[in-house]
Amino acid sequence: MASVMKKNYIFDLDGTLLDSMDVWLQIDIDFLKKRGVKVSPDYTAAVSSMNFPEAAVYTKERFKLPDDVSDIMREWNNMAVYAYSNTVKMKSGAKEYLEILKNSGVRLAIATSSIPVLYEPALLNHGILDWFDVICISEEVGCGKSRPDIFILTAQKLGVQPCDCIVFEDIIEAVKSAKSIGMTVCGVYDKASKDDWEEIKRMSDFSTTNFKEIIGKVGT
C-alpha cells in the first residue's frame, strides 16, 4: 500500500471509528418488534446512509406507522443515549491511529450522520473529543451521505478543497459520494456492510479491516 500524504483526515463515526452498528441494529430490532415488524437486511441497508430525520421518515412511510416522525426520533434517541454513553467501543486500532495522526500535525475532522447527544459522550469516554478540528453532522446539510454535501461542508470548514482530504468510510453510498467530489477514500470494513465489502474495496483508493493494518502506511 502506497503512502498518501494528506493534511486533512475526515472520519465517519458509526461503523468506522466506533464499533456501534450492533447498537443501531438492536435498536431497529427492538423498535420494530414492538410494532409487530421484523427487521430485514434491505431495511438496514437503506437506513445506513440516512441521517436521523430521513431514517425516521423512511421508517414511518415504509411500515405505515402511526407514530409521528418526531416521536420515532425521540424513541430511537432515548434507546441509543445509554449505549453511547456507556458501552460503545472504538474499532480495533482506531484510537492509536488517530493519536499518531494527531501527533504528526495533520488535521482531523468528523463527518457523521449521528447527533451530538450520542457521539459526544462516546468520544469523551474515549478521551478523543478534543482531537478533532472540525465536526460536521448530516443535519447541517439536510441530507444523508448518499449525497456529497456533508463532505463538501467538512472540507469548507477545514478551509481546503475536497481533493486535499482523505475520508474513512464503511458505507458504500458514502464512499461513492466522497469519490464523486475528488476525495481520497479509505474503505473501512464493518460487518454491518459486509455484503458490500468487495465493492467498497474496488471503489476505494485504500481499504482496511483493522486500523492497525494501516499504521505507518496511510498518512504516517
Short mmCIF file of the C-alpha atoms (twelve columns), coordinates in Angstrom:
data_MODEL
# 
_entry.id   MODEL 
# 
loop_
_atom_site.group_PDB 
_atom_site.id 
_atom_site.type_symbol 
_atom_site.label_atom_id 
_atom_site.label_alt_id 
_atom_site.label_comp_id 
_atom_site.label_asym_id 
_atom_site.label_seq_id 
_atom_site.Cartn_x 
_atom_site.Cartn_y 
_atom_site.Cartn_z 
_atom_site.pdbx_PDB_model_num 
ATOM 1   C CA . MET A 1   0.000   0.000  0.000  1 
ATOM 2   C CA . ALA A 2   1.452   3.324  -1.050 1 
ATOM 3   C CA . SER A 3   1.619   6.204  1.406  1 
ATOM 4   C CA . VAL A 4   -0.891  9.021  0.980  1 
ATOM 5   C CA . MET A 5   0.442   12.304 2.320  1 
ATOM 6   C CA . LYS A 6   -2.588  14.450 3.019  1 
ATOM 7   C CA . LYS A 7   -3.001  17.036 5.737  1 
ATOM 8   C CA . ASN A 8   -6.749  16.686 6.276  1 
ATOM 9   C CA . TYR A 9   -8.343  13.471 7.519  1 
ATOM 10  C CA . ILE A 10  -12.125 13.067 7.675  1 
ATOM 11  C CA . PHE A 11  -13.635 10.171 9.615  1 
ATOM 12  C CA . ASP A 12  -17.096 8.689  9.772  1 
ATOM 13  C CA . LEU A 13  -18.088 7.536  13.262 1 
ATOM 14  C CA . ASP A 14  -20.606 4.683  13.334 1 
ATOM 15  C CA . GLY A 15  -19.027 1.593  11.819 1 
ATOM 16  C CA . THR A 16  -15.736 3.380  11.119 1 
ATOM 17  C CA . LEU A 17  -14.219 4.772  14.319 1 
ATOM 18  C CA . LEU A 18  -16.951 3.483  16.632 1 
ATOM 19  C CA . ASP A 19  -17.950 -0.166 16.782 1 
ATOM 20  C CA . SER A 20  -21.564 0.876  17.159 1 
ATOM 21  C CA . MET A 21  -23.512 -0.646 14.299 1 
ATOM 22  C CA . ASP A 22  -24.757 -3.501 16.501 1 
ATOM 23  C CA . VAL A 23  -26.299 -0.836 18.747 1 
ATOM 24  C CA . TRP A 24  -28.350 0.511  15.866 1 
ATOM 25  C CA . LEU A 25  -29.300 -2.948 14.637 1 
ATOM 26  C CA . GLN A 26  -30.598 -3.833 18.091 1 
ATOM 27  C CA . ILE A 27  -32.483 -0.533 18.263 1 
ATOM 28  C CA . ASP A 28  -34.074 -1.324 14.890 1 
ATOM 29  C CA . ILE A 29  -34.964 -4.825 16.050 1 
ATOM 30  C CA . ASP A 30  -36.458 -3.702 19.363 1 
ATOM 31  C CA . PHE A 31  -38.251 -0.671 17.909 1 
ATOM 32  C CA . LEU A 32  -39.911 -2.576 15.081 1 
ATOM 33  C CA . LYS A 33  -40.618 -5.691 17.181 1 
ATOM 34  C CA . LYS A 34  -42.811 -3.549 19.428 1 
ATOM 35  C CA . ARG A 35  -44.794 -2.742 16.303 1 
ATOM 36  C CA . GLY A 36  -45.007 -6.307 15.034 1 
ATOM 37  C CA . VAL A 37  -42.415 -5.844 12.278 1 
ATOM 38  C CA . LYS A 38  -39.249 -7.854 11.661 1 
ATOM 39  C CA . VAL A 39  -36.057 -6.109 10.536 1 
ATOM 40  C CA . SER A 40  -34.886 -7.129 7.071  1 
ATOM 41  C CA . PRO A 41  -31.404 -6.720 5.531  1 
ATOM 42  C CA . ASP A 42  -32.695 -4.331 2.864  1 
ATOM 43  C CA . TYR A 43  -34.171 -2.054 5.548  1 
ATOM 44  C CA . THR A 44  -30.858 -1.973 7.416  1 
ATOM 45  C CA . ALA A 45  -29.006 -1.191 4.187  1 
ATOM 46  C CA . ALA A 46  -31.477 1.547  3.265  1 
ATOM 47  C CA . VAL A 47  -31.243 3.487  6.539  1 
ATOM 48  C CA . SER A 48  -27.479 3.065  6.975  1 
ATOM 49  C CA . SER A 49  -26.586 6.137  4.904  1 
ATOM 50  C CA . MET A 50  -29.542 8.289  6.030  1 
ATOM 51  C CA . ASN A 51  -29.498 10.960 8.691  1 
ATOM 52  C CA . PHE A 52  -31.880 10.760 11.670 1 
ATOM 53  C CA . PRO A 53  -34.846 12.622 10.133 1 
ATOM 54  C CA . GLU A 54  -34.509 10.818 6.780  1 
ATOM 55  C CA . ALA A 55  -34.443 7.419  8.504  1 
ATOM 56  C CA . ALA A 56  -37.455 8.292  10.651 1 
ATOM 57  C CA . VAL A 57  -39.490 9.439  7.651  1 
ATOM 58  C CA . TYR A 58  -38.465 6.368  5.665  1 
ATOM 59  C CA . THR A 59  -39.356 4.027  8.546  1 
ATOM 60  C CA . LYS A 60  -42.738 5.663  9.093  1 
ATOM 61  C CA . GLU A 61  -43.618 5.521  5.397  1 
ATOM 62  C CA . ARG A 62  -42.242 2.056  4.713  1 
ATOM 63  C CA . PHE A 63  -44.112 0.403  7.591  1 
ATOM 64  C CA . LYS A 64  -47.075 2.802  7.593  1 
ATOM 65  C CA . LEU A 65  -46.539 3.560  11.275 1 
ATOM 66  C CA . PRO A 66  -48.984 5.817  13.139 1 
ATOM 67  C CA . ASP A 67  -46.118 7.379  15.137 1 
ATOM 68  C CA . ASP A 68  -45.095 10.964 14.440 1 
ATOM 69  C CA . VAL A 69  -41.632 11.328 12.952 1 
ATOM 70  C CA . SER A 70  -40.562 13.363 15.993 1 
ATOM 71  C CA . ASP A 71  -41.733 10.591 18.321 1 
ATOM 72  C CA . ILE A 72  -39.813 7.972  16.333 1 
ATOM 73  C CA . MET A 73  -36.631 10.005 16.591 1 
ATOM 74  C CA . ARG A 74  -37.175 10.623 20.305 1 
ATOM 75  C CA . GLU A 75  -37.619 6.910  20.991 1 
ATOM 76  C CA . TRP A 76  -34.534 5.997  18.966 1 
ATOM 77  C CA . ASN A 77  -32.567 8.700  20.719 1 
ATOM 78  C CA . ASN A 78  -33.560 7.513  24.199 1 
ATOM 79  C CA . MET A 79  -32.609 3.940  23.318 1 
ATOM 80  C CA . ALA A 80  -29.221 4.979  21.986 1 
ATOM 81  C CA . VAL A 81  -28.088 7.526  24.582 1 
ATOM 82  C CA . TYR A 82  -27.344 4.919  27.225 1 
ATOM 83  C CA . ALA A 83  -25.369 2.711  24.847 1 
ATOM 84  C CA . TYR A 84  -23.248 5.568  23.502 1 
ATOM 85  C CA . SER A 85  -22.624 6.902  26.988 1 
ATOM 86  C CA . ASN A 86  -21.554 3.577  28.458 1 
ATOM 87  C CA . THR A 87  -20.930 0.644  26.150 1 
ATOM 88  C CA . VAL A 88  -19.874 1.701  22.638 1 
ATOM 89  C CA . LYS A 89  -16.238 0.811  21.928 1 
ATOM 90  C CA . MET A 90  -13.823 2.062  19.296 1 
ATOM 91  C CA . LYS A 91  -12.764 -0.069 16.352 1 
ATOM 92  C CA . SER A 92  -9.541  -2.006 16.834 1 
ATOM 93  C CA . GLY A 93  -6.518  0.261  16.348 1 
ATOM 94  C CA . ALA A 94  -8.626  3.357  15.699 1 
ATOM 95  C CA . LYS A 95  -7.510  5.361  18.729 1 
ATOM 96  C CA . GLU A 96  -3.844  4.518  18.145 1 
ATOM 97  C CA . TYR A 97  -4.114  5.562  14.508 1 
ATOM 98  C CA . LEU A 98  -5.802  8.854  15.401 1 
ATOM 99  C CA . GLU A 99  -3.167  9.588  18.015 1 
ATOM 100 C CA . ILE A 100 -0.340  9.044  15.522 1 
ATOM 101 C CA . LEU A 101 -2.048  11.324 13.002 1 
ATOM 102 C CA . LYS A 102 -2.696  13.998 15.620 1 
ATOM 103 C CA . ASN A 103 0.905   13.912 16.800 1 
ATOM 104 C CA . SER A 104 2.143   14.182 13.213 1 
ATOM 105 C CA . GLY A 105 0.376   17.529 12.796 1 
ATOM 106 C CA . VAL A 106 -2.395  16.628 10.363 1 
ATOM 107 C CA . ARG A 107 -5.895  17.999 10.866 1 
ATOM 108 C CA . LEU A 108 -8.668  15.649 11.925 1 
ATOM 109 C CA . ALA A 109 -12.377 16.020 11.176 1 
ATOM 110 C CA . ILE A 110 -15.571 14.060 11.643 1 
ATOM 111 C CA . ALA A 111 -18.398 13.802 9.113  1 
ATOM 112 C CA . THR A 112 -21.241 11.845 10.662 1 
ATOM 113 C CA . SER A 113 -24.934 11.131 10.367 1 
ATOM 114 C CA . SER A 114 -25.056 10.898 14.160 1 
ATOM 115 C CA . ILE A 115 -26.043 13.722 16.501 1 
ATOM 116 C CA . PRO A 116 -24.096 15.396 19.343 1 
ATOM 117 C CA . VAL A 117 -26.133 13.893 22.199 1 
ATOM 118 C CA . LEU A 118 -24.942 10.469 21.025 1 
ATOM 119 C CA . TYR A 119 -21.423 10.879 19.727 1 
ATOM 120 C CA . GLU A 120 -20.132 13.400 22.264 1 
ATOM 121 C CA . PRO A 121 -20.427 11.034 25.276 1 
ATOM 122 C CA . ALA A 122 -18.739 8.247  23.311 1 
ATOM 123 C CA . LEU A 123 -15.834 10.438 22.218 1 
ATOM 124 C CA . LEU A 124 -15.498 11.874 25.717 1 
ATOM 125 C CA . ASN A 125 -15.425 8.377  27.202 1 
ATOM 126 C CA . HIS A 126 -12.529 7.505  24.919 1 
ATOM 127 C CA . GLY A 127 -10.745 10.812 25.549 1 
ATOM 128 C CA . ILE A 128 -10.674 11.947 21.927 1 
ATOM 129 C CA . LEU A 129 -13.390 14.586 21.546 1 
ATOM 130 C CA . ASP A 130 -10.897 17.454 21.545 1 
ATOM 131 C CA . TRP A 131 -8.645  15.756 18.989 1 
ATOM 132 C CA . PHE A 132 -10.874 16.905 16.124 1 
ATOM 133 C CA . ASP A 133 -10.547 20.305 14.483 1 
ATOM 134 C CA . VAL A 134 -13.937 20.080 12.769 1 
ATOM 135 C CA . ILE A 135 -17.098 18.042 13.397 1 
ATOM 136 C CA . CYS A 136 -19.917 18.108 10.825 1 
ATOM 137 C CA . ILE A 137 -23.264 16.338 11.069 1 
ATOM 138 C CA . SER A 138 -25.693 15.457 8.309  1 
ATOM 139 C CA . GLU A 139 -28.418 17.613 9.830  1 
ATOM 140 C CA . GLU A 140 -26.346 20.669 8.899  1 
ATOM 141 C CA . VAL A 141 -26.790 19.906 5.212  1 
ATOM 142 C CA . GLY A 142 -30.248 18.356 5.363  1 
ATOM 143 C CA . CYS A 143 -29.397 15.054 3.743  1 
ATOM 144 C CA . GLY A 144 -27.536 11.821 4.331  1 
ATOM 145 C CA . LYS A 145 -24.316 10.587 2.785  1 
ATOM 146 C CA . SER A 146 -25.886 9.327  -0.418 1 
ATOM 147 C CA . ARG A 147 -25.110 12.900 -1.499 1 
ATOM 148 C CA . PRO A 148 -21.690 14.538 -1.007 1 
ATOM 149 C CA . ASP A 149 -22.974 17.661 0.782  1 
ATOM 150 C CA . ILE A 150 -21.568 16.774 4.196  1 
ATOM 151 C CA . PHE A 151 -18.127 16.094 2.718  1 
ATOM 152 C CA . ILE A 152 -18.182 19.393 0.853  1 
ATOM 153 C CA . LEU A 153 -19.136 21.219 4.064  1 
ATOM 154 C CA . THR A 154 -16.416 19.466 6.055  1 
ATOM 155 C CA . ALA A 155 -13.762 20.459 3.513  1 
ATOM 156 C CA . GLN A 156 -15.064 24.032 3.575  1 
ATOM 157 C CA . LYS A 157 -14.823 24.153 7.375  1 
ATOM 158 C CA . LEU A 158 -11.270 22.842 7.133  1 
ATOM 159 C CA . GLY A 159 -10.580 25.592 4.602  1 
ATOM 160 C CA . VAL A 160 -9.406  23.206 1.891  1 
ATOM 161 C CA . GLN A 161 -10.526 21.644 -1.377 1 
ATOM 162 C CA . PRO A 162 -12.091 18.151 -1.357 1 
ATOM 163 C CA . CYS A 163 -9.069  16.802 -3.236 1 
ATOM 164 C CA . ASP A 164 -6.913  17.744 -0.239 1 
ATOM 165 C CA . CYS A 165 -8.776  15.337 2.040  1 
ATOM 166 C CA . ILE A 166 -8.739  11.628 2.765  1 
ATOM 167 C CA . VAL A 167 -12.016 10.154 4.001  1 
ATOM 168 C CA . PHE A 168 -12.534 6.974  6.035  1 
ATOM 169 C CA . GLU A 169 -15.924 5.348  5.475  1 
ATOM 170 C CA . ASP A 170 -17.630 1.967  5.911  1 
ATOM 171 C CA . ILE A 171 -20.768 2.540  3.807  1 
ATOM 172 C CA . ILE A 172 -20.747 2.177  0.036  1 
ATOM 173 C CA . GLU A 173 -23.042 5.167  -0.582 1 
ATOM 174 C CA . ALA A 174 -20.683 7.396  1.405  1 
ATOM 175 C CA . VAL A 175 -17.662 6.040  -0.460 1 
ATOM 176 C CA . LYS A 176 -19.344 6.880  -3.770 1 
ATOM 177 C CA . SER A 177 -20.245 10.386 -2.606 1 
ATOM 178 C CA . ALA A 178 -16.743 11.195 -1.362 1 
ATOM 179 C CA . LYS A 179 -15.157 9.840  -4.530 1 
ATOM 180 C CA . SER A 180 -17.556 11.860 -6.688 1 
ATOM 181 C CA . ILE A 181 -16.024 15.125 -5.446 1 
ATOM 182 C CA . GLY A 182 -12.422 14.021 -5.763 1 
ATOM 183 C CA . MET A 183 -11.641 12.942 -2.212 1 
ATOM 184 C CA . THR A 184 -9.237  10.105 -1.498 1 
ATOM 185 C CA . VAL A 185 -11.134 7.313  0.269  1 
ATOM 186 C CA . CYS A 186 -10.077 4.548  2.627  1 
ATOM 187 C CA . GLY A 187 -12.804 1.929  2.909  1 
ATOM 188 C CA . VAL A 188 -13.169 0.550  6.434  1 
ATOM 189 C CA . TYR A 189 -14.645 -2.899 6.979  1 
ATOM 190 C CA . ASP A 190 -17.682 -3.255 9.204  1 
ATOM 191 C CA . LYS A 191 -19.744 -6.398 9.496  1 
ATOM 192 C CA . ALA A 192 -22.937 -4.392 9.028  1 
ATOM 193 C CA . SER A 193 -21.899 -3.684 5.427  1 
ATOM 194 C CA . LYS A 194 -20.061 -6.936 4.755  1 
ATOM 195 C CA . ASP A 195 -22.201 -7.694 1.700  1 
ATOM 196 C CA . ASP A 196 -20.823 -4.548 0.052  1 
ATOM 197 C CA . TRP A 197 -17.208 -5.053 1.122  1 
ATOM 198 C CA . GLU A 198 -15.848 -6.216 -2.234 1 
ATOM 199 C CA . GLU A 199 -17.461 -3.236 -3.960 1 
ATOM 200 C CA . ILE A 200 -16.221 -0.872 -1.239 1 
ATOM 201 C CA . LYS A 201 -12.678 -2.160 -1.751 1 
ATOM 202 C CA . ARG A 202 -12.989 -1.770 -5.505 1 
ATOM 203 C CA . MET A 203 -14.213 1.817  -5.295 1 
ATOM 204 C CA . SER A 204 -11.860 2.975  -2.529 1 
ATOM 205 C CA . ASP A 205 -8.280  4.111  -3.005 1 
ATOM 206 C CA . PHE A 206 -7.338  2.057  0.051  1 
ATOM 207 C CA . SER A 207 -9.151  -0.267 2.405  1 
ATOM 208 C CA . THR A 208 -8.620  -1.875 5.767  1 
ATOM 209 C CA . THR A 209 -10.256 -4.390 8.057  1 
ATOM 210 C CA . ASN A 210 -8.342  -3.076 11.090 1 
ATOM 211 C CA . PHE A 211 -6.710  0.307  11.673 1 
ATOM 212 C CA . LYS A 212 -3.609  -1.454 12.972 1 
ATOM 213 C CA . GLU A 213 -3.009  -2.602 9.383  1 
ATOM 214 C CA . ILE A 214 -2.556  0.938  8.096  1 
ATOM 215 C CA . ILE A 215 -0.465  2.480  10.858 1 
ATOM 216 C CA . GLY A 216 2.706   3.582  9.088  1 
ATOM 217 C CA . LYS A 217 1.195   3.013  5.644  1 
ATOM 218 C CA . VAL A 218 -1.512  5.611  5.074  1 
ATOM 219 C CA . GLY A 219 -0.561  9.119  6.016  1 
ATOM 220 C CA . THR A 220 2.031   8.232  8.655  1 
# 
